[in-house]
Amino acid sequence: MKKLLRAAAVAAVTALALTACGGGGTATDPSNVTPTGEIKPREISWLLSRPADGAVINIMKKLADDYAKDHPGFALNLITTPDRPSYIQKLETLAAANKLPELFDTDATPFAQELAKQGKMVDADKLLKSLDVYDDYRPGALDYQRFDDGSLYMIPFQFELEFIWYNKALFEKAGVSVPKSLDDIPAMCTALRNSGITPIAIDGQDQWPLERYVAYQPFREAGPDFVQKLKKGEASFTDEAGQKTVNWMADLGKAKCFQEGFSAQGYSDAQNQFTSGQAAMYNIGTWELPSLATDKLNPEVRDDVDFFTLPTIEGSVTAANEFVSPSGIGMAVNSKTYDPLVSDFLKFALAKYPAEYAATGALSPTTNVQTAIPANATPLYKKALETATTLGDKQAMPWDTQLDPTTNGRLQQELVLLVQGNISPEQFTKTMDDAIKQNAPKFFK
Amino acid sequence: MLPNRSRTSVLVFLLPPLLLYCAAVLFPILQSLFLSFFSWNGISEMEFVGLQNYVRMLTADDIFWRSFFNALLYLAICLVLQLGGALVVASLLTSLRRGRELIKTLYLLPAVISTVAIAFLFVRIYSIDPVGLLNQLLHWVGLGSLERAWLSDVNTVLAAVSAPEGWRFTGLYMLIIYAALIAVPKELEEAAVLDGASKWTLFTKIRFPYIRPVWITTTIMATTYGLRGFDIPYLMTNGGPGQSSELLTTYMYKTAFTSTDFGYASTISVFIVIECLVAVGLILFMLKRKADS
C-alpha cells in the first residue's frame, strides 16, 4: 500500500509538472491577421454565452450553412452556456487547460486581458481593419470591448442601450414624475411605497443588475475614469464619488426601492413584476424590446410603459445622453487556431451579419444597416431605437467587467447587505477598499 | 478463512476498483495538496509560495472562517433533520401495522428528485413576493408576524438552505435504520416487556444498542454528505446575502472558478479533506467510547 501511495504521488506530481509546462501553449503571432495558405474546410467551434434560440446564434448558424455550401466539410459547432457565471467558469477552465476553441466569448475582463497579454487572442483591431469592416462599427460598440490600454481583442455582435422603464399609471397614482436627478430616486421610492407600489423590480439572484446601480453616481460625479482608477486602487470608496454612491445605495435600501426579498428573485421574477403592473420601474436594456415594446406585452400595462435614460446629477461631468450602452459579450478569436479557414469564414460572416441581425429588429453594432421595426411593435420600439442616434461619446461601463473577479464577487455580496441595511456605509466602504487593496495588485500589475 | 487460491482471486478482483479509486479520489487529493503550495490563476506561470496560502487561510481570511462556522451549523441542522428525523420515523414505522410500504416510498421520494428541482422548489416555498407556501402557512395559522423573505434575511437564510438537504435524505437514512430496527430479535424485546420495561427503556436499552453499528455508519455517511454540501445552497442563494449562507465548499468553488485562484482554492479543499477525516475520527471515537462504557 505504501508503495502504491508513493507511486500515485509521483504520478500526480509528474502529471502536474507536465501540465504546468504545457500551460504556456504555442500561440502564434496575434497581430498576424492575414494568414497565408490554402483554405482547408474543417469543423470549427465557437464557445459562447448567448441565448440558444437568440438572433446571434440563429444568424450565425445560417451564415455557417451558407458558407459550407461553397466549402464542403466546413461546419460551425456552437457550444452555448447562456448562464454567465457557469460560462465564465467553463471558459477559465478551458483556458487553464489550454483547450480554447477557435472562437470564444468574453467580456473585456482582467482575465481576458491576461489572455491577450499572453498572445492567445487575435488582435481584433487589425483583424477588422484587414477585413475592411472596421469603419462600419459604431465607435461605442468597439469601445465597450476595449481593454484599458485601448487595445481591442473582441468583436461585438450586439449593441444595446440600458434604460429605466417605468409605468406611467403607477407614477401618476403615487404622484411622482420622471426623476430629474439620480438623487431624486430615494424620495420617489418612498412616495411609491406609500401608495402600496413596489418601486423597482430587480433580478437580485444574478447580482449584476444591482451592481449596475453602484456605477451610476460615480459616472455622473467623476466620469468613466473613476472605475478605472478604483479597480487599481488609485481611487477609493472614501473619495467623494465613492462616498456618494455608497450613501446613495444605502438610501435606496432605506427607501425600500427594491421588492422585498429581491436577493433571491431571478430575472423572470423581476420582469413579471414590471410587466404585470406591480412594480413601477425596471432597469434593463434594449434586448428586452420584444417583451416590453411589442404586443406581447400584457395589454393592461402596454400603453402605460415608457422609459427614461439615466438621470444626471447636479454638477454632472457626463451628459444626459451618456449612459450604459454595452455591445454585449464580445467574441475573441483564438490565435493558436487562427488559419486561412477561420479568417475566410469571419470575412464571409462579418460582412453579412449586420443586415441579417438588423432585420430581426435589433440594433446592429454597425452603422451600415437600418434596424427593421417588427410589425407587432408599439411606438415605444421606434423611440428606443432612435435614442441610439443621439448617444454621446462617453459610456458608463458595467463594473462587473471592470473589477478583478475576487473584488467583484465581494462587491456583489456586500452591495446586497448594504441595500438590505445589514451593514453601514462605513463598514461597506472599509470592506471594499480592503478587498481592492488585497486583490487588485495581482490582476493589474 | 478463504483458501489461498480464492484469496488471490479476490485480491485480483479488488485491484481494478482500487486503481479506479486511486485515480478518482486519491490522485485529485494529492494534486490539490501539491497545488496548495502555489499561487496560480490557471493561465500564467505557477509561482511557488510555500505555506503562504495556509497562513492566509488561517489568519487573514474572514470569509474562510465565516464559511467554516456556517458549514458546521449547516451540518448540525442536516444531521438533526436527517438522523433524528430518520430515527423517529423508522421507530414509528415499526409499530405501524398497515401502509408501511406506502409511507416508506413517500419518505424516500425526495431522494430521487434532482437537486436543481429541489432548489427551485424551495426558492418558491420560501418566497415572500409572490407569497410562497411557508409564508402562506404562517399566515393561515395566525403567525403572520413571522412571515419574511427567508432567503434574503441574514438570520434565517442558513437554516433555510439547510432544510431542503435534510428533508431530502431523511427517507434514505430512515430506510437504513428501519432495516436495522426490524432485525432486533423479538425475543429480546418480549423478555424486556415481560420484565416491565417501558417503551423508552426498551428503546434506549435494547433497540438502540442493538442498531449501534448501523447508526455509526449512517452518522458517518450523513456527516460526510453534510460537510460536502454544495449544490442546494449554491443554487438557492449562491452563498448570499453577503456571506450568510456561504459554505466552505461554495467558497472553495468560487475561489477556484470565479476568482481563478486555483492555489488558494486547493488550500481550502485540503482543509475540507482534513475536516472530513477529523469528523469521521471523532464520531468513531465518541461512539466507540460510549459502546465500551
Interface residues (C-beta under 8 A of the other chain):
Chain A: L4 L5 A8 A9 A11 A12 V13 A15 L16 A20 G23 G24 P85 I88 Q89 E92 T93 A95 A96 F111 E114 L115 Q118 K120 T198 G204 Q205 Q207 Q259 E260 G261 F262 S263 A264 Q265 Q273 P405 T406 G409 Q413 E414 V416 L417 Q420 N422 I423 N439 K442
Chain B: C22 L26 F27 L30 Q31 F34 L35 N41 G42 I43 S44 E45 M46 V123 Y126 S127 I128 D129 A149 W150 L151 S152 V154 M236 T237 N238 G239 G240 P241 G242 Q243 K254 T255 F257 T258 S259 T260 D261 F262
